[in-house]
Amino acid sequence: MTTAVRKLPPHGTEYRYCGPADGSWPGCRCPKCTQAQTRGGKARALARLRGEGPLYPGAPVVEHIEMLHKSGMSYALIARRAGVSDAAITYLVRGITKNPKREKALRILAVKPADFDTNAIRPALGTVRRLRALYVMGHNPQTISTETGIDQSAISHLANGRHDTVTPATEQKIRKAYPKLSATPGPSEKARKRAASQGWHGPLAWDDIDDPNEQPDTEGVVRFIKRHKAVIDLELVARRTAQGRSAEQIAAEIGCHKRSIVRARRRVEMGVAA
């Protein structure tokens, strides 16, 4: 039977300077740890002069942790960003620690929402929106896979909303490929029909595609009447044209043929009402 080796805390912390209460390993007196101990002592002395106790109320800290967690951050990531142990976070959430040390509490409260590092699994929302926008543009899993190097089945599963989280590598590959693909209509009519049947939104529907609170601008969704004849919003065509979008790009965005946009532009130039 083997016993797990406990990982030592990093240098530059008071815990590494003092060592554990059970004496299982000695405290460190390197310059970084000594400086951390000195800095901590000064902070505690100033807190006493201000009339602040060594502990901090636990309720606002737990509330902040839960807010960070809802933004997609794991408890382990929150601990890394705050520079505290995983146990410090989990003990607070579980109610084991009622009032944490003031220094730790302030470090936790300083962590900002959605502050992901390179090792953190993150919410898939922005990635899913990007993939669905590319479907609207006519890009299928094959063309997206060619550009990103991600397996086609993984792209399909993400676009269909089967995963709530995504790895940093996958998120970055899709984020990097998105500007190029979203500026060029894709070859797949099947992808466009799939996006239209699901009510997915194209690139122009989003101001901040990663913002979970943002609602898509649906003015670019084509309305259909009998025989699926598209009703083109001339004001929308005029605005997109003024933004420098080509007829092909506008057609791919709103789901109609390029010829419909060309005719709509002519009507705009002639001042014909929609």
C-alpha positions in Angstrom: 0.0 0.0 0.0 1.3 3.4 -1.0 0.5 6.7 0.6 -0.1 9.9 -1.5 2.7 12.5 -1.3 1.3 15.8 -0.2 2.3 18.6 -2.6 4.2 21.4 -1.0 2.8 24.9 -1.3 4.7 27.3 -3.6 7.6 29.5 -2.5 6.6 33.0 -1.6 3.8 32.0 0.7 3.5 32.3 4.5 2.4 28.6 4.7 5.7 27.5 3.0 7.6 29.7 5.5 5.9 28.4 8.6 5.4 24.8 7.6 2.4 22.6 8.7 1.3 22.3 12.3 2.2 18.6 12.4 5.8 19.2 11.4 5.6 16.8 8.5 7.9 19.1 6.5 10.1 22.0 7.7 9.3 25.6 7.0 11.3 27.3 4.2 13.6 30.3 4.9 14.3 31.3 1.3 14.1 35.0 0.4 10.7 34.6 -1.3 9.1 32.9 1.7 10.8 35.2 4.2 9.5 38.2 2.3 6.0 36.7 2.2 6.1 36.2 6.0 7.3 39.8 6.6 4.6 41.2 4.3 1.9 39.2 5.9 3.0 40.4 9.4 2.9 44.0 8.3 -0.6 43.5 6.8 -1.9 42.0 10.0 -0.4 44.8 12.1 -2.0 47.4 9.8 -5.3 45.6 10.1 -5.1 45.6 13.9 -4.4 49.4 13.8 -7.6 49.8 11.7 -9.6 47.8 14.2 -10.0 44.9 11.7 -9.9 41.4 13.1 -7.9 38.5 11.5 -11.1 37.0 10.1 -13.5 38.1 7.4 -17.2 37.5 7.2 -17.8 34.3 5.2 -21.2 35.1 3.6 -20.0 37.7 1.1 -17.0 35.6 0.1 -19.2 32.5 -0.5 -21.6 34.7 -2.6 -18.7 35.9 -4.6 -17.4 32.4 -5.2 -20.8 31.3 -6.4 -21.0 34.3 -8.8 -17.6 33.3 -10.2 -18.7 29.7 -10.5 -21.8 30.7 -12.5 -19.6 32.6 -14.9 -18.1 29.2 -15.8 -15.1 29.1 -13.5 -14.4 25.9 -11.6 -13.6 26.0 -7.9 -10.1 24.8 -8.7 -9.6 27.7 -11.2 -11.0 30.2 -8.6 -8.4 28.9 -6.1 -5.6 29.3 -8.6 -6.6 32.8 -9.5 -6.9 33.8 -5.8 -3.6 32.1 -4.8 -5.3 29.9 -2.2 -5.7 26.1 -1.8 -8.5 24.2 -3.4 -9.6 23.3 0.1 -9.9 26.9 1.1 -12.6 27.3 -1.6 -14.4 24.0 -1.1 -14.5 24.4 2.7 -16.1 27.8 2.3 -18.7 26.5 -0.2 -19.6 23.5 2.0 -19.9 25.7 5.1 -17.0 24.0 6.9 -15.1 27.3 7.1 -17.5 30.0 8.5 -15.2 33.0 8.5 -11.9 32.8 6.5 -8.7 34.7 7.2 -9.0 38.2 6.0 -6.0 38.0 3.6 -7.5 35.0 1.9 -10.9 36.5 1.7 -9.7 39.7 0.1 -7.7 37.7 -2.5 -10.8 35.7 -3.4 -13.0 38.8 -3.6 -10.4 40.3 -6.0 -11.0 37.5 -8.6 -13.0 38.6 -11.6 -15.7 36.6 -13.4 -14.7 34.4 -16.4 -11.0 35.0 -15.7 -9.9 31.8 -17.4 -6.3 30.7 -17.6 -4.7 28.4 -20.2 -5.5 25.2 -18.3 -9.2 25.9 -17.5 -12.2 24.2 -19.1 -14.6 27.0 -20.0 -18.3 27.4 -21.0 -19.0 26.3 -24.6 -21.5 29.1 -25.2 -19.3 31.4 -27.3 -17.9 28.4 -29.3 -21.4 27.1 -30.0 -22.6 30.5 -31.2 -19.6 30.8 -33.5 -20.1 27.3 -35.0 -23.8 28.0 -35.5 -23.1 31.3 -37.2 -20.7 29.5 -39.5 -23.5 27.1 -40.4 -25.7 30.1 -41.3 -22.9 31.2 -43.6 -22.9 27.7 -45.3 -19.9 26.2 -43.6 -20.4 22.5 -42.6 -18.3 20.4 -40.2 -16.0 19.4 -43.1 -15.0 23.0 -44.0 -14.7 24.0 -40.4 -12.6 20.9 -39.6 -10.2 21.7 -42.5 -9.6 25.2 -41.2 -9.4 24.3 -37.5 -8.0 20.8 -37.4 -10.8 19.7 -35.1 -12.6 16.4 -35.7 -15.8 16.8 -37.7 -17.9 14.8 -35.2 -16.7 17.1 -32.4 -17.7 20.2 -34.4 -21.1 18.6 -35.1 -21.7 17.7 -31.4 -20.7 21.2 -30.2 -23.0 22.9 -32.8 -25.8 20.7 -31.7 -25.3 21.8 -28.1 -24.3 18.5 -26.7 -21.5 19.9 -24.6 -21.7 22.6 -22.0 -18.0 23.1 -21.7 -15.0 23.1 -24.1 -11.3 22.7 -23.7 -9.0 25.7 -24.1 -7.4 24.3 -27.2 -10.7 23.7 -29.0 -12.1 27.1 -28.0 -8.9 28.9 -29.3 -8.8 27.0 -32.6 -12.4 27.9 -33.4 -12.0 31.5 -32.2 -8.9 31.9 -34.4 -10.7 30.5 -37.5 -13.9 32.3 -37.0 -13.0 35.8 -38.5 -11.8 34.2 -41.7 -14.7 31.8 -42.2 -17.4 34.2 -41.1 -16.3 36.7 -43.8 -16.6 34.1 -46.6 -19.8 32.2 -47.6 -19.4 28.5 -47.4 -20.3 25.9 -50.0 -22.9 23.8 -48.1 -26.6 24.5 -48.7 -27.3 21.7 -46.3 -25.6 23.6 -43.5 -27.6 26.7 -44.3 -30.9 24.8 -44.2 -29.9 23.1 -41.0 -29.2 26.5 -39.4 -32.5 28.0 -40.7 -34.5 25.0 -39.4 -33.0 25.4 -36.0 -33.3 29.2 -35.9 -29.6 29.8 -35.5 -28.1 33.3 -36.0 -25.4 34.5 -38.2 -22.3 36.6 -37.3 -24.0 40.0 -37.8 -26.6 39.1 -35.1 -24.0 39.5 -32.3 -22.2 42.5 -30.9 -20.5 40.4 -28.3 -20.9 36.7 -29.2 -19.3 35.6 -25.9 -21.7 37.6 -23.6 -24.3 35.1 -22.1 -26.7 38.0 -21.4 -26.8 39.3 -25.0 -29.8 38.6 -27.2 -29.2 38.2 -30.9 -30.3 40.9 -33.4 -33.0 39.1 -35.3 -33.7 41.8 -37.8 -31.5 39.9 -40.3 -33.7 36.8 -40.3 -35.5 36.5 -43.6 -39.3 36.2 -43.4 -41.0 33.8 -45.8 -44.4 34.0 -47.5 -46.1 31.5 -49.8 -43.8 29.3 -52.0 -40.9 30.3 -49.7 -40.4 33.6 -51.5 -38.1 35.7 -49.4 -39.2 39.2 -48.3 -36.0 41.3 -48.2 -35.7 44.1 -45.8 -34.4 47.0 -48.0 -33.3 49.0 -44.9 -31.3 46.1 -43.7 -29.6 45.6 -47.1 -28.8 49.3 -47.2 -27.2 49.2 -43.7 -25.2 46.1 -44.5 -24.0 47.6 -47.7 -22.9 50.7 -45.9 -20.9 48.5 -43.6 -18.9 47.3 -46.6 -20.5 43.8 -46.8 -20.7 42.3 -50.3 -23.9 41.1 -51.9 -22.7 37.5 -51.5 -22.0 38.0 -47.8 -25.3 39.7 -47.1 -27.1 36.9 -48.9 -25.3 34.2 -46.9 -26.1 36.1 -43.7 -29.8 36.4 -44.2 -30.4 33.2 -46.1 -31.3 34.1 -49.7 -29.8 34.1 -53.1 -27.1 36.6 -54.1 -29.4 37.8 -57.0 -32.0 38.8 -54.4 -29.6 41.2 -52.7 -28.4 42.6 -56.1 -32.0 43.4 -57.0 -32.7 44.8 -53.5 -29.7 47.1 -53.8 -31.0 48.4 -57.1 -34.3 49.2 -55.5 -32.5 51.0 -52.7 -30.6 53.1 -55.3 -33.9 53.9 -57.1 -35.6 54.8 -53.8 -38.3 52.1 -54.2 -40.2 51.3 -51.0 -40.0 47.8 -49.5 
